[in-house]
Amino acid sequence: MKSASSGSYLLAKRAKFDDISARLLALDTTVLKDIKDRMKAGEHVKVETPEQKACFDVLDDLDAIGGHVKGSITSKKFMRNEVWSLLSFA
């Protein structure tokens, strides 16, 4: 929980905080639900509209916060990428 709070605090200190909060407020929840349902069904979702792009931008922002939470899927992904890069250039 402390790591999640720290990640949120770091996000708030970033220069892009105003942009991120504006995207969250303008987010079309029906498009987000459609993307969720399609991903849950196993479909590979490509960005086709500006509304979908906004949803994926918000997901990327949440991914950045999740990287600071120990044991989260995002932190595991970051560690896996780090290990891969260390092994591939050795």
Jmol script that loads the backbone (N, CA, C; Angstrom):
load data "model"
ATOM      1  N   MET A   1       0.828  -1.184   0.000  1.00  0.00           N
ATOM      2  CA  MET A   1       0.000   0.000   0.000  1.00  0.00           C
ATOM      3  C   MET A   1       0.876   1.252   0.000  1.00  0.00           C
ATOM      4  N   LYS A   2       1.946   1.195   0.764  1.00  0.00           N
ATOM      5  CA  LYS A   2       2.839   2.347   0.839  1.00  0.00           C
ATOM      6  C   LYS A   2       3.473   2.626  -0.524  1.00  0.00           C
ATOM      7  N   SER A   3       3.831   1.546  -1.244  1.00  0.00           N
ATOM      8  CA  SER A   3       4.431   1.717  -2.568  1.00  0.00           C
ATOM      9  C   SER A   3       3.447   2.334  -3.541  1.00  0.00           C
ATOM     10  N   ALA A   4       2.192   1.935  -3.451  1.00  0.00           N
ATOM     11  CA  ALA A   4       1.170   2.503  -4.333  1.00  0.00           C
ATOM     12  C   ALA A   4       0.983   3.979  -4.049  1.00  0.00           C
ATOM     13  N   SER A   5       1.008   4.340  -2.760  1.00  0.00           N
ATOM     14  CA  SER A   5       0.880   5.755  -2.397  1.00  0.00           C
ATOM     15  C   SER A   5       2.078   6.548  -2.903  1.00  0.00           C
ATOM     16  N   SER A   6       3.261   5.950  -2.791  1.00  0.00           N
ATOM     17  CA  SER A   6       4.466   6.624  -3.289  1.00  0.00           C
ATOM     18  C   SER A   6       4.397   6.801  -4.791  1.00  0.00           C
ATOM     19  N   GLY A   7       3.904   5.783  -5.489  1.00  0.00           N
ATOM     20  CA  GLY A   7       3.769   5.873  -6.941  1.00  0.00           C
ATOM     21  C   GLY A   7       2.796   6.959  -7.330  1.00  0.00           C
ATOM     22  N   SER A   8       1.697   7.072  -6.596  1.00  0.00           N
ATOM     23  CA  SER A   8       0.723   8.126  -6.882  1.00  0.00           C
ATOM     24  C   SER A   8       1.317   9.491  -6.605  1.00  0.00           C
ATOM     25  N   TYR A   9       2.100   9.595  -5.516  1.00  0.00           N
ATOM     26  CA  TYR A   9       2.741  10.858  -5.190  1.00  0.00           C
ATOM     27  C   TYR A   9       3.736  11.257  -6.272  1.00  0.00           C
ATOM     28  N   LEU A  10       4.515  10.290  -6.752  1.00  0.00           N
ATOM     29  CA  LEU A  10       5.475  10.582  -7.813  1.00  0.00           C
ATOM     30  C   LEU A  10       4.764  11.033  -9.082  1.00  0.00           C
ATOM     31  N   LEU A  11       3.611  10.435  -9.358  1.00  0.00           N
ATOM     32  CA  LEU A  11       2.842  10.835 -10.520  1.00  0.00           C
ATOM     33  C   LEU A  11       2.352  12.269 -10.364  1.00  0.00           C
ATOM     34  N   ALA A  12       1.905  12.622  -9.162  1.00  0.00           N
ATOM     35  CA  ALA A  12       1.405  13.978  -8.921  1.00  0.00           C
ATOM     36  C   ALA A  12       2.511  15.014  -9.056  1.00  0.00           C
ATOM     37  N   LYS A  13       3.744  14.639  -8.780  1.00  0.00           N
ATOM     38  CA  LYS A  13       4.867  15.561  -8.881  1.00  0.00           C
ATOM     39  C   LYS A  13       5.363  15.725 -10.317  1.00  0.00           C
ATOM     40  N   ARG A  14       4.917  14.846 -11.211  1.00  0.00           N
ATOM     41  CA  ARG A  14       5.368  14.915 -12.596  1.00  0.00           C
ATOM     42  C   ARG A  14       4.770  16.130 -13.289  1.00  0.00           C
ATOM     43  N   ALA A  15       5.459  16.609 -14.289  1.00  0.00           N
ATOM     44  CA  ALA A  15       5.000  17.781 -15.028  1.00  0.00           C
ATOM     45  C   ALA A  15       3.746  17.492 -15.839  1.00  0.00           C
ATOM     46  N   LYS A  16       3.484  16.228 -16.132  1.00  0.00           N
ATOM     47  CA  LYS A  16       2.338  15.864 -16.962  1.00  0.00           C
ATOM     48  C   LYS A  16       1.076  15.617 -16.140  1.00  0.00           C
ATOM     49  N   PHE A  17       1.086  15.937 -14.858  1.00  0.00           N
ATOM     50  CA  PHE A  17      -0.060  15.635 -14.002  1.00  0.00           C
ATOM     51  C   PHE A  17      -1.345  16.300 -14.499  1.00  0.00           C
ATOM     52  N   ASP A  18      -1.258  17.542 -14.935  1.00  0.00           N
ATOM     53  CA  ASP A  18      -2.446  18.239 -15.440  1.00  0.00           C
ATOM     54  C   ASP A  18      -3.009  17.542 -16.675  1.00  0.00           C
ATOM     55  N   ASP A  19      -2.122  17.092 -17.558  1.00  0.00           N
ATOM     56  CA  ASP A  19      -2.568  16.375 -18.754  1.00  0.00           C
ATOM     57  C   ASP A  19      -3.245  15.056 -18.388  1.00  0.00           C
ATOM     58  N   ILE A  20      -2.667  14.351 -17.424  1.00  0.00           N
ATOM     59  CA  ILE A  20      -3.212  13.061 -17.018  1.00  0.00           C
ATOM     60  C   ILE A  20      -4.581  13.239 -16.368  1.00  0.00           C
ATOM     61  N   SER A  21      -4.701  14.224 -15.493  1.00  0.00           N
ATOM     62  CA  SER A  21      -6.001  14.433 -14.844  1.00  0.00           C
ATOM     63  C   SER A  21      -7.051  14.898 -15.844  1.00  0.00           C
ATOM     64  N   ALA A  22      -6.660  15.680 -16.839  1.00  0.00           N
ATOM     65  CA  ALA A  22      -7.619  16.098 -17.874  1.00  0.00           C
ATOM     66  C   ALA A  22      -8.078  14.892 -18.692  1.00  0.00           C
ATOM     67  N   ARG A  23      -7.149  13.965 -18.987  1.00  0.00           N
ATOM     68  CA  ARG A  23      -7.527  12.747 -19.717  1.00  0.00           C
ATOM     69  C   ARG A  23      -8.481  11.888 -18.907  1.00  0.00           C
ATOM     70  N   LEU A  24      -8.232  11.800 -17.606  1.00  0.00           N
ATOM     71  CA  LEU A  24      -9.125  11.016 -16.757  1.00  0.00           C
ATOM     72  C   LEU A  24     -10.533  11.605 -16.716  1.00  0.00           C
ATOM     73  N   LEU A  25     -10.617  12.921 -16.645  1.00  0.00           N
ATOM     74  CA  LEU A  25     -11.927  13.568 -16.585  1.00  0.00           C
ATOM     75  C   LEU A  25     -12.674  13.471 -17.911  1.00  0.00           C
ATOM     76  N   ALA A  26     -11.951  13.455 -19.016  1.00  0.00           N
ATOM     77  CA  ALA A  26     -12.581  13.430 -20.339  1.00  0.00           C
ATOM     78  C   ALA A  26     -12.750  12.012 -20.884  1.00  0.00           C
ATOM     79  N   LEU A  27     -12.386  11.019 -20.096  1.00  0.00           N
ATOM     80  CA  LEU A  27     -12.409   9.634 -20.553  1.00  0.00           C
ATOM     81  C   LEU A  27     -13.828   9.169 -20.848  1.00  0.00           C
ATOM     82  N   ASP A  28     -13.998   8.528 -21.993  1.00  0.00           N
ATOM     83  CA  ASP A  28     -15.295   7.969 -22.387  1.00  0.00           C
ATOM     84  C   ASP A  28     -15.389   6.556 -21.814  1.00  0.00           C
ATOM     85  N   THR A  29     -16.214   6.392 -20.800  1.00  0.00           N
ATOM     86  CA  THR A  29     -16.282   5.106 -20.108  1.00  0.00           C
ATOM     87  C   THR A  29     -16.881   3.998 -20.966  1.00  0.00           C
ATOM     88  N   THR A  30     -17.710   4.351 -21.932  1.00  0.00           N
ATOM     89  CA  THR A  30     -18.259   3.300 -22.807  1.00  0.00           C
ATOM     90  C   THR A  30     -17.169   2.717 -23.696  1.00  0.00           C
ATOM     91  N   VAL A  31     -16.260   3.565 -24.162  1.00  0.00           N
ATOM     92  CA  VAL A  31     -15.137   3.084 -24.975  1.00  0.00           C
ATOM     93  C   VAL A  31     -14.205   2.235 -24.111  1.00  0.00           C
ATOM     94  N   LEU A  32     -13.960   2.681 -22.885  1.00  0.00           N
ATOM     95  CA  LEU A  32     -13.106   1.923 -21.977  1.00  0.00           C
ATOM     96  C   LEU A  32     -13.713   0.557 -21.679  1.00  0.00           C
ATOM     97  N   LYS A  33     -15.022   0.498 -21.465  1.00  0.00           N
ATOM     98  CA  LYS A  33     -15.701  -0.772 -21.211  1.00  0.00           C
ATOM     99  C   LYS A  33     -15.622  -1.674 -22.440  1.00  0.00           C
ATOM    100  N   ASP A  34     -15.772  -1.099 -23.627  1.00  0.00           N
ATOM    101  CA  ASP A  34     -15.663  -1.881 -24.857  1.00  0.00           C
ATOM    102  C   ASP A  34     -14.267  -2.482 -25.003  1.00  0.00           C
ATOM    103  N   ILE A  35     -13.242  -1.691 -24.723  1.00  0.00           N
ATOM    104  CA  ILE A  35     -11.860  -2.178 -24.796  1.00  0.00           C
ATOM    105  C   ILE A  35     -11.663  -3.297 -23.782  1.00  0.00           C
ATOM    106  N   LYS A  36     -12.170  -3.107 -22.570  1.00  0.00           N
ATOM    107  CA  LYS A  36     -12.045  -4.123 -21.516  1.00  0.00           C
ATOM    108  C   LYS A  36     -12.702  -5.431 -21.941  1.00  0.00           C
ATOM    109  N   ASP A  37     -13.908  -5.329 -22.468  1.00  0.00           N
ATOM    110  CA  ASP A  37     -14.624  -6.540 -22.885  1.00  0.00           C
ATOM    111  C   ASP A  37     -13.910  -7.263 -24.015  1.00  0.00           C
ATOM    112  N   ARG A  38     -13.380  -6.501 -24.965  1.00  0.00           N
ATOM    113  CA  ARG A  38     -12.672  -7.116 -26.083  1.00  0.00           C
ATOM    114  C   ARG A  38     -11.372  -7.780 -25.624  1.00  0.00           C
ATOM    115  N   MET A  39     -10.643  -7.123 -24.704  1.00  0.00           N
ATOM    116  CA  MET A  39      -9.410  -7.720 -24.178  1.00  0.00           C
ATOM    117  C   MET A  39      -9.717  -8.954 -23.347  1.00  0.00           C
ATOM    118  N   LYS A  40     -10.792  -8.896 -22.580  1.00  0.00           N
ATOM    119  CA  LYS A  40     -11.177 -10.035 -21.753  1.00  0.00           C
ATOM    120  C   LYS A  40     -11.516 -11.242 -22.618  1.00  0.00           C
ATOM    121  N   ALA A  41     -12.068 -10.990 -23.808  1.00  0.00           N
ATOM    122  CA  ALA A  41     -12.400 -12.070 -24.736  1.00  0.00           C
ATOM    123  C   ALA A  41     -11.171 -12.605 -25.466  1.00  0.00           C
ATOM    124  N   GLY A  42     -10.008 -11.983 -25.234  1.00  0.00           N
ATOM    125  CA  GLY A  42      -8.776 -12.457 -25.849  1.00  0.00           C
ATOM    126  C   GLY A  42      -8.427 -11.772 -27.157  1.00  0.00           C
ATOM    127  N   GLU A  43      -9.185 -10.770 -27.519  1.00  0.00           N
ATOM    128  CA  GLU A  43      -8.943 -10.065 -28.777  1.00  0.00           C
ATOM    129  C   GLU A  43      -7.770  -9.088 -28.617  1.00  0.00           C
ATOM    130  N   HIS A  44      -6.960  -8.973 -29.660  1.00  0.00           N
ATOM    131  CA  HIS A  44      -5.888  -7.979 -29.696  1.00  0.00           C
ATOM    132  C   HIS A  44      -6.503  -6.666 -30.166  1.00  0.00           C
ATOM    133  N   VAL A  45      -6.527  -5.679 -29.292  1.00  0.00           N
ATOM    134  CA  VAL A  45      -7.205  -4.418 -29.580  1.00  0.00           C
ATOM    135  C   VAL A  45      -6.202  -3.420 -30.140  1.00  0.00           C
ATOM    136  N   LYS A  46      -6.499  -2.889 -31.313  1.00  0.00           N
ATOM    137  CA  LYS A  46      -5.686  -1.840 -31.921  1.00  0.00           C
ATOM    138  C   LYS A  46      -6.400  -0.514 -31.769  1.00  0.00           C
ATOM    139  N   VAL A  47      -5.630   0.539 -31.634  1.00  0.00           N
ATOM    140  CA  VAL A  47      -6.199   1.879 -31.503  1.00  0.00           C
ATOM    141  C   VAL A  47      -6.718   2.323 -32.865  1.00  0.00           C
ATOM    142  N   GLU A  48      -8.000   2.636 -32.910  1.00  0.00           N
ATOM    143  CA  GLU A  48      -8.615   3.055 -34.171  1.00  0.00           C
ATOM    144  C   GLU A  48      -9.224   4.446 -34.103  1.00  0.00           C
ATOM    145  N   THR A  49      -9.548   4.914 -32.902  1.00  0.00           N
ATOM    146  CA  THR A  49     -10.199   6.221 -32.759  1.00  0.00           C
ATOM    147  C   THR A  49      -9.455   7.057 -31.724  1.00  0.00           C
ATOM    148  N   PRO A  50      -9.656   8.356 -31.736  1.00  0.00           N
ATOM    149  CA  PRO A  50      -9.035   9.207 -30.700  1.00  0.00           C
ATOM    150  C   PRO A  50      -9.518   8.848 -29.282  1.00  0.00           C
ATOM    151  N   GLU A  51     -10.764   8.392 -29.153  1.00  0.00           N
ATOM    152  CA  GLU A  51     -11.283   8.004 -27.843  1.00  0.00           C
ATOM    153  C   GLU A  51     -10.550   6.767 -27.318  1.00  0.00           C
ATOM    154  N   GLN A  52     -10.261   5.816 -28.205  1.00  0.00           N
ATOM    155  CA  GLN A  52      -9.507   4.638 -27.803  1.00  0.00           C
ATOM    156  C   GLN A  52      -8.072   5.023 -27.441  1.00  0.00           C
ATOM    157  N   LYS A  53      -7.497   5.945 -28.174  1.00  0.00           N
ATOM    158  CA  LYS A  53      -6.139   6.416 -27.866  1.00  0.00           C
ATOM    159  C   LYS A  53      -6.096   7.027 -26.476  1.00  0.00           C
ATOM    160  N   ALA A  54      -7.131   7.806 -26.126  1.00  0.00           N
ATOM    161  CA  ALA A  54      -7.191   8.421 -24.796  1.00  0.00           C
ATOM    162  C   ALA A  54      -7.275   7.344 -23.712  1.00  0.00           C
ATOM    163  N   CYS A  55      -8.032   6.290 -23.962  1.00  0.00           N
ATOM    164  CA  CYS A  55      -8.142   5.191 -22.995  1.00  0.00           C
ATOM    165  C   CYS A  55      -6.798   4.488 -22.814  1.00  0.00           C
ATOM    166  N   PHE A  56      -6.109   4.229 -23.907  1.00  0.00           N
ATOM    167  CA  PHE A  56      -4.808   3.570 -23.814  1.00  0.00           C
ATOM    168  C   PHE A  56      -3.769   4.476 -23.147  1.00  0.00           C
ATOM    169  N   ASP A  57      -3.878   5.777 -23.342  1.00  0.00           N
ATOM    170  CA  ASP A  57      -2.975   6.708 -22.656  1.00  0.00           C
ATOM    171  C   ASP A  57      -3.170   6.639 -21.142  1.00  0.00           C
ATOM    172  N   VAL A  58      -4.428   6.565 -20.706  1.00  0.00           N
ATOM    173  CA  VAL A  58      -4.714   6.441 -19.274  1.00  0.00           C
ATOM    174  C   VAL A  58      -4.184   5.109 -18.743  1.00  0.00           C
ATOM    175  N   LEU A  59      -4.349   4.045 -19.512  1.00  0.00           N
ATOM    176  CA  LEU A  59      -3.820   2.743 -19.095  1.00  0.00           C
ATOM    177  C   LEU A  59      -2.303   2.776 -18.971  1.00  0.00           C
ATOM    178  N   ASP A  60      -1.635   3.490 -19.868  1.00  0.00           N
ATOM    179  CA  ASP A  60      -0.175   3.639 -19.773  1.00  0.00           C
ATOM    180  C   ASP A  60       0.223   4.403 -18.514  1.00  0.00           C
ATOM    181  N   ASP A  61      -0.558   5.434 -18.177  1.00  0.00           N
ATOM    182  CA  ASP A  61      -0.272   6.198 -16.958  1.00  0.00           C
ATOM    183  C   ASP A  61      -0.437   5.322 -15.722  1.00  0.00           C
ATOM    184  N   LEU A  62      -1.478   4.498 -15.695  1.00  0.00           N
ATOM    185  CA  LEU A  62      -1.688   3.589 -14.572  1.00  0.00           C
ATOM    186  C   LEU A  62      -0.590   2.541 -14.511  1.00  0.00           C
ATOM    187  N   ASP A  63      -0.105   2.132 -15.666  1.00  0.00           N
ATOM    188  CA  ASP A  63       0.997   1.175 -15.736  1.00  0.00           C
ATOM    189  C   ASP A  63       2.250   1.773 -15.098  1.00  0.00           C
ATOM    190  N   ALA A  64       2.489   3.050 -15.336  1.00  0.00           N
ATOM    191  CA  ALA A  64       3.663   3.716 -14.762  1.00  0.00           C
ATOM    192  C   ALA A  64       3.573   3.756 -13.238  1.00  0.00           C
ATOM    193  N   ILE A  65       2.381   3.971 -12.717  1.00  0.00           N
ATOM    194  CA  ILE A  65       2.204   3.974 -11.260  1.00  0.00           C
ATOM    195  C   ILE A  65       2.397   2.566 -10.713  1.00  0.00           C
ATOM    196  N   GLY A  66       1.853   1.575 -11.411  1.00  0.00           N
ATOM    197  CA  GLY A  66       1.960   0.190 -10.962  1.00  0.00           C
ATOM    198  C   GLY A  66       3.391  -0.316 -10.907  1.00  0.00           C
ATOM    199  N   GLY A  67       4.288   0.317 -11.640  1.00  0.00           N
ATOM    200  CA  GLY A  67       5.685  -0.081 -11.619  1.00  0.00           C
ATOM    201  C   GLY A  67       6.354   0.167 -10.282  1.00  0.00           C
ATOM    202  N   HIS A  68       5.755   1.033  -9.449  1.00  0.00           N
ATOM    203  CA  HIS A  68       6.325   1.340  -8.135  1.00  0.00           C
ATOM    204  C   HIS A  68       5.753   0.453  -7.031  1.00  0.00           C
ATOM    205  N   VAL A  69       4.793  -0.398  -7.373  1.00  0.00           N
ATOM    206  CA  VAL A  69       4.151  -1.276  -6.384  1.00  0.00           C
ATOM    207  C   VAL A  69       4.813  -2.640  -6.445  1.00  0.00           C
ATOM    208  N   LYS A  70       5.436  -3.048  -5.342  1.00  0.00           N
ATOM    209  CA  LYS A  70       6.136  -4.331  -5.308  1.00  0.00           C
ATOM    210  C   LYS A  70       5.151  -5.470  -5.519  1.00  0.00           C
ATOM    211  N   GLY A  71       5.501  -6.401  -6.405  1.00  0.00           N
ATOM    212  CA  GLY A  71       4.680  -7.566  -6.660  1.00  0.00           C
ATOM    213  C   GLY A  71       3.600  -7.347  -7.697  1.00  0.00           C
ATOM    214  N   SER A  72       3.457  -6.127  -8.197  1.00  0.00           N
ATOM    215  CA  SER A  72       2.427  -5.885  -9.206  1.00  0.00           C
ATOM    216  C   SER A  72       2.874  -6.458 -10.548  1.00  0.00           C
ATOM    217  N   ILE A  73       1.924  -6.638 -11.416  1.00  0.00           N
ATOM    218  CA  ILE A  73       2.225  -7.181 -12.738  1.00  0.00           C
ATOM    219  C   ILE A  73       3.194  -6.264 -13.476  1.00  0.00           C
ATOM    220  N   THR A  74       2.999  -4.961 -13.324  1.00  0.00           N
ATOM    221  CA  THR A  74       3.869  -4.012 -14.014  1.00  0.00           C
ATOM    222  C   THR A  74       5.292  -4.063 -13.479  1.00  0.00           C
ATOM    223  N   SER A  75       5.454  -4.169 -12.154  1.00  0.00           N
ATOM    224  CA  SER A  75       6.820  -4.241 -11.617  1.00  0.00           C
ATOM    225  C   SER A  75       7.501  -5.530 -12.061  1.00  0.00           C
ATOM    226  N   LYS A  76       6.722  -6.614 -12.163  1.00  0.00           N
ATOM    227  CA  LYS A  76       7.289  -7.867 -12.671  1.00  0.00           C
ATOM    228  C   LYS A  76       7.694  -7.728 -14.135  1.00  0.00           C
ATOM    229  N   LYS A  77       6.878  -7.011 -14.905  1.00  0.00           N
ATOM    230  CA  LYS A  77       7.205  -6.783 -16.313  1.00  0.00           C
ATOM    231  C   LYS A  77       8.495  -5.964 -16.427  1.00  0.00           C
ATOM    232  N   PHE A  78       8.632  -4.933 -15.591  1.00  0.00           N
ATOM    233  CA  PHE A  78       9.849  -4.112 -15.615  1.00  0.00           C
ATOM    234  C   PHE A  78      11.071  -4.952 -15.248  1.00  0.00           C
ATOM    235  N   MET A  79      10.940  -5.811 -14.224  1.00  0.00           N
ATOM    236  CA  MET A  79      12.064  -6.665 -13.826  1.00  0.00           C
ATOM    237  C   MET A  79      12.417  -7.655 -14.929  1.00  0.00           C
ATOM    238  N   ARG A  80      11.389  -8.247 -15.574  1.00  0.00           N
ATOM    239  CA  ARG A  80      11.635  -9.189 -16.662  1.00  0.00           C
ATOM    240  C   ARG A  80      12.380  -8.502 -17.802  1.00  0.00           C
ATOM    241  N   ASN A  81      11.988  -7.277 -18.139  1.00  0.00           N
ATOM    242  CA  ASN A  81      12.671  -6.535 -19.201  1.00  0.00           C
ATOM    243  C   ASN A  81      14.099  -6.201 -18.808  1.00  0.00           C
ATOM    244  N   GLU A  82      14.305  -5.879 -17.538  1.00  0.00           N
ATOM    245  CA  GLU A  82      15.651  -5.561 -17.074  1.00  0.00           C
ATOM    246  C   GLU A  82      16.553  -6.788 -17.137  1.00  0.00           C
ATOM    247  N   VAL A  83      16.054  -7.932 -16.704  1.00  0.00           N
ATOM    248  CA  VAL A  83      16.831  -9.179 -16.758  1.00  0.00           C
ATOM    249  C   VAL A  83      17.141  -9.536 -18.206  1.00  0.00           C
ATOM    250  N   TRP A  84      16.137  -9.409 -19.078  1.00  0.00           N
ATOM    251  CA  TRP A  84      16.351  -9.725 -20.488  1.00  0.00           C
ATOM    252  C   TRP A  84      17.449  -8.843 -21.078  1.00  0.00           C
ATOM    253  N   SER A  85      17.411  -7.543 -20.758  1.00  0.00           N
ATOM    254  CA  SER A  85      18.413  -6.651 -21.332  1.00  0.00           C
ATOM    255  C   SER A  85      19.809  -6.968 -20.794  1.00  0.00           C
ATOM    256  N   LEU A  86      19.906  -7.374 -19.528  1.00  0.00           N
ATOM    257  CA  LEU A  86      21.203  -7.740 -18.977  1.00  0.00           C
ATOM    258  C   LEU A  86      21.746  -9.008 -19.620  1.00  0.00           C
ATOM    259  N   LEU A  87      20.869  -9.969 -19.870  1.00  0.00           N
ATOM    260  CA  LEU A  87      21.312 -11.233 -20.465  1.00  0.00           C
ATOM    261  C   LEU A  87      21.593 -11.126 -21.958  1.00  0.00           C
ATOM    262  N   SER A  88      20.849 -10.285 -22.644  1.00  0.00           N
ATOM    263  CA  SER A  88      21.024 -10.227 -24.085  1.00  0.00           C
ATOM    264  C   SER A  88      22.293  -9.491 -24.501  1.00  0.00           C
ATOM    265  N   PHE A  89      22.836  -8.647 -23.622  1.00  0.00           N
ATOM    266  CA  PHE A  89      24.050  -7.915 -23.972  1.00  0.00           C
ATOM    267  C   PHE A  89      25.272  -8.470 -23.256  1.00  0.00           C
ATOM    268  N   ALA A  90      25.122  -9.602 -22.598  1.00  0.00           N
ATOM    269  CA  ALA A  90      26.253 -10.184 -21.881  1.00  0.00           C
ATOM    270  C   ALA A  90      27.080 -11.064 -22.789  1.00  0.00           C
TER     271      ALA A  90
END
end "model"
wireframe off; spacefill off
backbone 0.3
color backbone group
